[in-house]
């Protein structure tokens, strides 16, 4: 263990797994896995991400993706009519289902947990698997702050065209 804390160890292990170490994350409750007591203790000492001051009069959290790639999911956002959708058991559409994770390097990553792989949408059963796939494929945005990443993943990515298209599609169901 690196001695930097529980979450640093978790993120370091995730990075090693993503790099192909062959390790696996332990299931909760198994020997060697962090206990709920360890998570509670870690939460007490967790550093809060720095809060950026908003422009005077602004109520929005600034979204600042760092330039990296033109991820595939962005093309699906910009041109929703060109892509298929998944329907879950209750019939609701799933096209992206975005997630935000701190990558262990101080940066935040936003990526879809529903990804277009080989022309077909795949819904990942775990955020970790989706993260690993997105990193490997360059299908993510980096954010310097947790606030920006979480805001984007929570729906700020939905353009007017995107919302209108899927609202119309859901009414036609």
C-alpha positions in Angstrom: 0.0 0.0 0.0 1.2 3.5 -0.9 0.4 5.1 2.5 -1.5 8.0 0.8 -4.9 6.8 1.9 -7.7 4.4 1.0 -8.9 6.2 -2.1 -5.4 6.7 -3.4 -4.8 3.0 -3.1 -8.1 2.2 -4.8 -7.3 4.5 -7.7 -3.8 3.2 -8.0 -5.1 -0.3 -8.2 -7.7 0.7 -10.8 -4.9 2.2 -12.9 -2.8 -0.9 -12.6 -5.8 -3.0 -13.7 -6.5 -0.7 -16.6 -2.8 -1.1 -17.6 -3.3 -4.9 -17.7 -1.8 -6.1 -14.4 -4.2 -9.0 -14.2 -5.3 -7.9 -10.6 -8.9 -7.8 -9.7 -10.8 -5.5 -7.3 -11.9 -7.4 -4.2 -15.6 -7.8 -3.5 -17.0 -6.0 -0.4 -16.8 -8.2 2.6 -14.0 -10.5 1.3 -10.7 -10.8 3.1 -8.4 -7.9 2.4 -11.1 -5.7 1.0 -11.7 -2.3 2.7 -14.3 -2.4 5.4 -17.2 0.1 5.8 -15.4 1.3 8.9 -12.3 2.1 6.7 -14.4 4.1 4.2 -16.1 6.1 7.1 -12.6 6.9 8.6 -11.3 7.9 5.2 -14.3 10.2 4.6 -13.5 12.1 7.7 -10.0 13.0 6.4 -10.9 13.4 2.7 -9.6 16.6 1.1 -12.4 18.6 -0.5 -11.8 19.5 -4.1 -11.0 23.1 -4.6 -14.0 25.2 -5.3 -13.7 27.6 -8.3 -15.3 31.0 -7.8 -18.1 31.6 -10.2 -18.3 34.7 -12.3 -20.3 37.5 -10.5 -24.0 36.8 -10.9 -23.4 33.3 -12.3 -25.3 30.4 -10.9 -23.7 27.7 -13.2 -20.8 25.5 -12.4 -18.2 26.1 -15.0 -17.7 23.2 -17.4 -14.1 23.0 -18.5 -13.3 19.8 -20.3 -9.6 19.7 -21.0 -8.7 19.3 -24.7 -7.9 15.7 -25.3 -9.8 13.9 -28.0 -13.0 14.1 -30.0 -14.6 11.2 -28.1 -17.1 8.9 -30.0 -19.8 9.7 -27.4 -19.7 13.4 -28.4 -20.6 12.4 -32.0 -23.6 10.6 -30.7 -24.6 13.6 -28.7 -24.2 16.0 -31.7 -26.0 13.7 -34.1 -28.5 11.6 -32.1 -30.6 10.8 -35.2 -27.7 8.7 -36.7 -27.4 6.3 -33.8 -29.5 3.6 -32.2 -30.7 3.4 -28.6 -30.9 0.8 -25.9 -34.1 0.2 -24.0 -34.0 -1.0 -20.5 -36.5 -3.4 -18.9 -38.9 -0.6 -18.2 -38.7 0.6 -21.7 -36.7 3.7 -21.0 -34.0 4.8 -23.5 -30.4 4.6 -22.6 -27.9 6.2 -25.0 -25.0 7.3 -22.8 -25.5 7.0 -19.1 -22.6 9.2 -18.2 -20.3 8.7 -15.2 -17.6 10.8 -13.6 -14.5 9.3 -11.8 -11.3 10.7 -10.3 -8.5 9.0 -12.2 -5.9 8.9 -9.5 -3.9 11.6 -11.2 -5.8 14.5 -9.8 -8.0 14.8 -12.9 -11.6 13.9 -13.3 -12.8 11.8 -16.2 -16.3 11.8 -17.7 -17.2 8.8 -19.8 -20.3 6.9 -21.0 -21.3 3.6 -19.4 -23.2 2.9 -22.6 -20.6 2.8 -25.3 -20.7 2.3 -29.1 -18.4 -0.6 -29.7 -18.2 -2.0 -33.2 -21.3 -0.2 -34.2 -23.5 -1.6 -31.4 -24.3 0.0 -28.1 -23.0 -1.9 -25.1 -24.2 -1.2 -21.5 -21.4 -1.9 -19.0 -22.5 -3.6 -15.8 -19.9 -1.8 -13.8 -18.6 1.7 -13.8 -15.0 0.4 -13.5 -15.4 -1.7 -16.7 -16.9 1.3 -18.5 -14.0 3.5 -17.3 -11.4 1.0 -18.4 -13.0 0.7 -21.8 -13.4 4.4 -22.3 -9.8 5.1 -21.3 -8.5 2.4 -23.6 -10.6 3.8 -26.5 -10.1 7.5 -25.8 -13.9 7.9 -25.3 -13.8 10.4 -22.4 -13.3 14.0 -21.4 -10.9 15.1 -18.7 -12.0 17.8 -16.3 -9.7 19.7 -13.8 -12.5 19.8 -11.2 -14.9 17.4 -9.6 -17.7 20.0 -9.9 -17.3 20.4 -13.7 -17.1 16.6 -14.3 -20.1 15.8 -12.1 -22.2 18.5 -13.6 -21.4 17.4 -17.1 -22.0 13.7 -16.3 -25.3 14.6 -14.6 -26.8 16.0 -17.8 -25.0 19.2 -18.7 -23.8 17.4 -21.8 -27.3 17.2 -23.2 -27.6 19.7 -26.0 -31.0 21.2 -27.0 -30.9 19.1 -30.2 -30.2 16.0 -28.1 -33.0 16.6 -25.7 -35.6 17.5 -28.3 -34.7 14.4 -30.4 -35.0 12.0 -27.5 -38.1 13.7 -26.1 -39.8 13.2 -29.5 -38.6 9.6 -29.7 -39.9 8.8 -26.3 -43.3 10.2 -27.1 -43.5 8.0 -30.2 -42.9 4.9 -28.2 
